Amino acid sequence: MITPQWKAFMGRSKRNFMSKLFLVSVTKKLDHLISIGEIADKTAYNKEVIGFTIDVDDVNFDLSSFQPKLTGIVYEKSGRFVQKDFSDLGRIETVEFGKRYEYVIDNITEDAIYTLACEVKDLSLNATSEMNVKENGNQGMETITFSVNRNGSTFTLDKSTQELIDKYYVQQVDAAVVLQEVNCDPVRQHSVTVNGDIIKEDSQYRVQGGEGENAWYQYDYVIDRELFADEGDYNVVVSTIDKAENMAYSDIKNVETSFVVDHTPPVVTVSGLAPNGRYQEESQNVNVIPKDDGGKLESLEITIASRGSASKKQAVSLDRKQLADAQEKNDGVIQFTIPQGIGQEIAILCRDAAGNVYDKIYKNITVSTEWYIMFLANRPLLFGLSGTAATVIAIGTAGIVLRKKKRRRK
């Protein structure tokens, strides 16, 4: 407030004048005007309740300028990283009217990497964005970065490994098995096990990535495919401990990395059928028992083709579920019937889930109730009889020739 004093001139009367109230500030920078408690820069938190308070204290503080900014980078289930504004989580409370105010967040519920900034002004429009961090004594911080990490790591699989797990049964592993880890904090310890045995880093697996500055950390655990060269069941687990002391296991985090390597074709036991088989019956019943130790049967196809015919009759056609159900009902036995016919071909094709194949054709199969059909179908016998007849004819012919020569000599 200014009140000027002056004298009248040439007899003029004088009048008192009083100005309105105004502020003069010679301080261009408001040192340590802003202080923050309960969190610190570059710190990971996994407590049940994670909150903080920003305190602003100045005689000439402009409340309308007090608008702290809290943003966070969130990892969504879709695999995308999204930046969100969490400033609305806080509320402003009055500690001392016209002088001291607080911005309070009671609890941050979402895992993310957070960045906090705050700028305030006084009534003379002097501004500051420097914060005094009570937790560690840091002063002059314009931004504070921290993480909320209650849930620890998230695990996924790369494309080829996901395809491997989806198939489950495979003849071989064609590429490295890769488990991917995402965490808002750096991982301090890690290990990889195959069937419960810890494998060696660098020689049997390697870790790629991991760099993160104000961003989520991402790691790829790349496991040598040669570890899965032998037949057998395999289970891979990655376990880690992060900066916030969260322990994570990939299998518990819903990334079950299990599969079966199967090189061996199914085994099919057949009874009631043999190559060149002749069966003097109206029809011939055949029992088939397919098995795949260490794997899983995928399908069974049995066809019957008549001699000289390009068409085939489907005797059995079962997919994985149908085959499993049929074997469960009949103690593992699949039965089919061969009708009457001469020189038939029976083809049995059985696949397992890994793609291995049992493929066998039984040729020259005859089924008939007629004895002469059985006789005609017995090729070795026919060939034998044919040979015997030729021999008799040859001997007879030779005898006739010899007799004629003897007569001529006489």
C-alpha positions in Angstrom: 0.0 0.0 0.0 1.4 3.4 -0.9 0.3 6.8 0.7 1.9 9.8 -1.0 2.5 13.1 0.7 2.4 16.5 -1.2 1.9 20.2 -0.6 -0.7 22.4 -2.2 0.5 24.8 -4.9 -0.8 28.4 -5.5 -3.4 28.0 -2.8 -4.9 24.8 -4.1 -6.3 22.5 -1.5 -4.5 19.2 -0.9 -6.2 15.8 -0.8 -4.9 12.6 0.7 -4.4 9.5 -1.6 -4.1 5.9 -0.6 -3.3 3.1 -3.1 -4.7 -0.4 -3.2 -2.8 -3.3 -1.5 -0.2 -4.9 -3.8 2.9 -7.2 -3.4 6.4 -6.6 -4.4 8.6 -9.7 -4.5 12.3 -9.5 -5.2 12.7 -13.3 -5.0 12.7 -14.8 -8.4 13.1 -18.4 -7.2 11.2 -20.1 -4.5 13.8 -22.4 -2.9 12.4 -25.6 -1.3 8.8 -24.4 -1.6 7.7 -27.9 -2.5 8.4 -31.0 -0.4 7.3 -34.6 -0.9 7.1 -37.4 1.6 6.7 -41.2 1.7 8.2 -41.9 -1.7 11.7 -41.4 -3.2 13.2 -41.2 -6.7 14.1 -44.5 -8.5 12.6 -46.6 -5.8 10.4 -49.8 -6.2 7.4 -50.3 -3.9 5.4 -53.5 -3.4 3.6 -52.6 -0.1 -0.1 -53.1 0.3 -0.6 -49.3 0.7 1.5 -46.9 -1.4 0.7 -43.2 -1.1 2.4 -39.9 -0.7 2.0 -36.2 0.2 3.2 -33.1 -1.5 3.5 -30.1 0.8 3.6 -26.5 -0.4 4.4 -23.8 2.1 4.6 -20.1 1.2 3.1 -16.9 2.5 2.2 -15.6 -0.9 1.4 -19.0 -2.5 -1.1 -19.0 -5.4 -3.3 -22.0 -4.8 -4.7 -22.1 -8.3 -1.2 -23.0 -9.6 -0.9 -26.1 -7.3 -1.7 -28.9 -9.8 0.7 -31.9 -9.4 1.0 -34.2 -12.4 1.3 -37.9 -11.9 1.6 -40.1 -15.0 2.3 -43.8 -15.3 3.3 -46.3 -17.9 1.1 -49.4 -17.6 1.6 -52.8 -19.2 -1.8 -54.1 -20.4 -2.9 -57.7 -20.9 -2.8 -57.2 -24.7 0.9 -56.7 -24.4 0.8 -52.9 -25.1 2.5 -50.2 -23.0 0.1 -47.3 -22.3 0.8 -44.0 -20.6 -2.0 -42.9 -18.3 -2.7 -39.8 -16.2 -3.2 -40.6 -12.5 -3.3 -37.0 -11.2 -7.0 -37.3 -10.3 -6.1 -39.9 -7.6 -5.0 -37.0 -5.4 -6.9 -34.4 -3.4 -5.8 -30.9 -2.1 -6.2 -30.3 1.6 -5.7 -27.0 3.5 -3.2 -27.2 6.4 -3.0 -23.4 7.0 -5.3 -21.2 5.0 -3.6 -18.9 2.6 -0.1 -20.4 3.4 0.2 -24.1 3.4 -1.5 -26.8 1.4 -1.1 -30.5 0.7 -1.7 -32.8 -2.2 -2.5 -36.3 -0.9 -2.8 -39.7 -2.6 -3.8 -42.4 -0.1 -3.0 -45.4 -2.2 -1.8 -46.2 -5.8 -3.5 -49.5 -6.8 -2.1 -50.1 -10.3 1.3 -51.5 -11.2 3.2 -49.0 -13.3 6.3 -46.9 -13.6 5.2 -43.5 -12.3 6.6 -40.0 -12.9 5.7 -37.1 -10.6 6.1 -33.4 -11.3 4.8 -30.3 -9.7 5.1 -26.6 -10.4 3.7 -23.8 -8.2 3.7 -20.0 -8.4 3.4 -17.2 -5.9 1.3 -14.1 -6.3 4.1 -12.3 -8.1 4.2 -15.2 -10.7 7.5 -16.5 -9.5 7.5 -20.2 -10.2 9.4 -23.3 -9.1 9.2 -27.0 -10.0 12.0 -28.2 -7.7 11.0 -30.6 -5.0 12.6 -31.6 -1.7 12.4 -35.3 -1.2 12.1 -36.1 2.5 12.7 -39.8 2.2 16.4 -39.5 1.1 17.1 -35.8 1.5 17.4 -35.1 -2.3 16.8 -31.5 -3.1 16.0 -29.7 -6.3 14.3 -32.6 -8.0 12.1 -31.5 -10.9 10.7 -35.0 -11.5 10.5 -38.2 -9.4 10.3 -41.6 -10.9 9.2 -44.6 -8.9 7.5 -47.9 -9.5 4.5 -49.7 -7.9 5.1 -53.4 -8.3 2.9 -55.6 -6.3 2.4 -58.3 -8.9 5.9 -58.7 -10.1 6.8 -60.1 -13.5 4.5 -61.0 -16.4 5.6 -63.9 -18.6 4.8 -64.6 -22.3 6.1 -66.8 -25.1 7.5 -65.8 -28.4 5.6 -66.9 -31.6 7.5 -70.1 -32.4 7.4 -71.3 -28.7 3.7 -70.6 -28.5 3.2 -72.7 -31.6 5.3 -75.5 -30.0 3.2 -75.4 -26.8 -0.1 -75.4 -28.8 1.0 -78.6 -30.7 2.4 -80.1 -27.5 3.4 -83.3 -29.3 6.3 -82.7 -31.8 8.8 -84.8 -33.7 11.5 -82.2 -33.0 12.0 -78.7 -31.6 13.0 -76.6 -34.6 13.9 -73.3 -32.9 15.1 -72.0 -29.6 12.5 -72.0 -26.8 12.0 -68.4 -25.7 10.2 -67.2 -22.6 9.7 -63.4 -22.3 9.5 -61.5 -19.0 8.2 -58.0 -18.5 8.6 -56.1 -15.2 8.4 -52.5 -14.2 11.6 -53.1 -12.1 14.9 -54.6 -13.0 15.4 -58.3 -12.3 18.1 -58.9 -9.7 18.3 -62.8 -9.8 17.1 -65.4 -12.3 17.4 -69.1 -13.1 16.0 -71.4 -15.7 15.2 -75.1 -15.2 14.4 -77.9 -17.6 12.6 -80.8 -16.0 13.6 -79.4 -12.6 17.3 -79.2 -13.4 19.0 -75.8 -13.4 20.7 -75.2 -16.8 23.8 -73.0 -17.4 23.6 -69.5 -18.6 25.6 -68.6 -21.8 26.2 -72.3 -22.7 22.6 -73.6 -22.5 20.6 -70.4 -22.5 21.2 -66.7 -22.8 19.3 -63.6 -21.6 18.6 -60.7 -24.0 17.3 -57.2 -23.4 16.6 -55.8 -19.9 17.4 -52.2 -20.5 14.8 -49.8 -19.2 15.1 -46.1 -18.4 11.8 -44.8 -17.1 10.2 -47.7 -18.9 9.4 -51.3 -18.2 12.2 -53.9 -18.3 11.9 -56.7 -20.8 13.9 -59.9 -20.9 14.1 -62.8 -23.3 15.3 -66.1 -22.0 16.5 -68.0 -25.1 17.0 -71.7 -24.5 19.1 -73.8 -26.8 16.9 -76.3 -28.8 19.6 -79.0 -28.6 18.5 -79.5 -25.0 15.3 -81.0 -26.4 16.9 -83.4 -29.0 16.0 -86.6 -27.1 12.6 -88.1 -26.9 10.7 -87.3 -23.8 8.5 -84.9 -21.8 9.9 -81.4 -21.2 8.9 -78.7 -18.8 10.7 -75.3 -18.7 10.4 -72.8 -15.8 12.0 -69.3 -15.4 12.2 -68.0 -11.9 13.2 -64.4 -11.0 13.5 -61.9 -8.1 13.1 -58.2 -9.0 14.2 -55.0 -7.3 11.0 -54.9 -5.2 11.8 -58.4 -3.9 9.0 -60.0 -5.7 9.6 -63.6 -6.6 8.1 -64.8 -9.9 7.8 -68.3 -11.5 6.7 -68.5 -15.1 4.6 -71.6 -14.6 2.7 -70.0 -11.7 2.2 -66.9 -13.8 0.1 -69.0 -16.2 2.8 -69.7 -18.7 3.0 -73.5 -18.6 5.9 -74.3 -21.0 5.5 -78.1 -21.5 5.7 -80.3 -24.5 6.6 -83.8 -25.7 9.2 -84.8 -28.3 8.2 -88.1 -30.0 10.3 -89.6 -32.8 8.7 -93.1 -32.8 5.8 -94.1 -35.0 2.8 -95.9 -33.4 2.8 -99.6 -33.0 -0.2 -101.5 -34.4 -0.8 -105.1 -33.4 -3.1 -107.0 -35.9 -4.8 -110.3 -35.4 -7.0 -112.2 -37.9 -5.0 -110.9 -40.9 -1.8 -111.9 -42.6 -0.2 -111.2 -46.0 -1.7 -113.5 -48.7 -4.2 -114.6 -46.2 -7.1 -116.9 -47.3 -10.1 -117.2 -45.1 -12.9 -119.6 -45.9 -15.6 -117.6 -44.2 -18.5 -115.4 -45.2 -16.5 -112.5 -43.7 -13.3 -112.2 -41.7 -13.1 -110.3 -38.4 -9.9 -108.5 -37.7 -8.7 -107.0 -34.4 -6.4 -104.0 -34.4 -4.6 -102.6 -31.3 -2.8 -99.3 -31.9 -0.5 -97.9 -29.3 1.9 -95.0 -29.0 4.1 -95.2 -25.9 5.3 -91.8 -24.9 3.0 -90.0 -27.4 -0.7 -89.8 -28.3 -2.6 -91.4 -31.1 -4.0 -88.9 -33.6 -6.0 -91.0 -36.1 -6.6 -94.5 -37.5 -7.6 -95.1 -41.2 -8.3 -98.6 -42.6 -9.3 -99.1 -46.2 -10.2 -102.2 -48.3 -9.6 -102.3 -52.1 -10.8 -105.1 -54.4 -8.4 -106.5 -57.0 -8.3 -104.4 -60.1 -10.4 -101.6 -58.6 -9.2 -98.1 -58.0 -11.9 -97.4 -55.4 -11.4 -98.1 -51.8 -13.9 -98.9 -49.1 -13.4 -97.1 -45.7 -13.5 -99.8 -43.1 -12.3 -97.6 -40.2 -11.9 -93.8 -39.9 -11.4 -92.4 -36.4 -10.0 -89.0 -35.3 -8.1 -88.5 -32.0 -11.2 -88.3 -29.7 -13.1 -91.1 -31.5 -10.1 -93.4 -31.4 -9.6 -92.7 -27.7 -13.3 -93.3 -26.9 -13.4 -96.6 -28.9 -10.3 -98.0 -27.3 -11.6 -97.1 -23.8 -14.9 -98.9 -24.5 -13.2 -102.0 -26.0 -10.0 -102.5 -24.0 -7.9 -100.9 -26.7 -9.2 -103.1 -29.5 -10.5 -101.7 -32.8 -12.4 -104.3 -34.9 -13.4 -104.3 -38.6 -14.7 -106.9 -41.1 -13.3 -107.9 -44.4 -16.1 -108.9 -46.9 -15.8 -111.8 -49.4 -13.5 -111.1 -52.3 -10.3 -112.4 -54.1 -6.9 -110.6 -54.0 -8.0 -107.7 -51.8 -5.7 -105.1 -50.3 -6.1 -103.9 -46.7 -4.3 -100.7 -45.9 -3.8 -99.7 -42.2 -2.6 -96.1 -41.6 -2.1 -94.8 -38.0 -0.8 -91.4 -37.1 0.3 -90.0 -33.7 -0.1 -86.5 -32.6 3.6 -85.7 -33.4 3.1 -86.7 -37.0 4.8 -90.1 -36.9 3.1 -92.7 -39.1 2.5 -96.4 -39.1 1.7 -97.5 -42.7 1.2 -101.1 -43.7 -0.6 -102.8 -46.6 -1.7 -106.5 -46.6 -2.0 -107.8 -50.2 -3.7 -110.7 -51.8 -6.3 -111.3 -49.1 -9.2 -113.7 -50.1 -12.3 -114.3 -48.2 -14.8 -116.9 -49.5 -16.9 -119.9 -48.5 -16.2 -121.7 -51.8 -13.4 -124.3 -51.8 -12.4 -123.8 -55.4 -12.0 -120.0 -54.7 -9.6 -121.0 -51.9 -7.9 -123.3 -54.3 -7.5 -120.7 -57.0 -6.3 -118.1 -54.4 -3.5 -120.4 -53.3 -0.9 -119.2 -55.7 2.0 -121.3 -54.3 -0.1 -124.4 -54.8 -1.1 -123.4 -58.3 2.4 -122.6 -59.2 3.5 -126.0 -57.7 0.8 -127.9 -59.6 1.7 -126.0 -62.8 5.3 -126.9 -62.4 4.5 -130.6 -61.7 2.3 -130.8 -64.8 5.0 -129.3 -66.9 7.5 -131.8 -65.5 5.3 -134.7 -66.3 4.7 -133.5 -69.8 8.4 -132.9 -70.3 9.3 -136.4 -69.1 6.6 -138.0 -71.2 7.8 -136.1 -74.3 11.4 -137.1 -73.6 10.3 -140.7 -73.3 8.5 -140.7 -76.7 11.5 -139.1 -78.4 13.9 -141.7 -77.0 11.6 -144.6 -78.2 11.5 -143.2 -81.7 15.3 -143.0 -81.9 15.7 -146.6 -80.8 13.3 -147.9 -83.5 15.3 -146.1 -86.2 18.5 -147.7 -85.2 17.0 -151.2 -85.5 
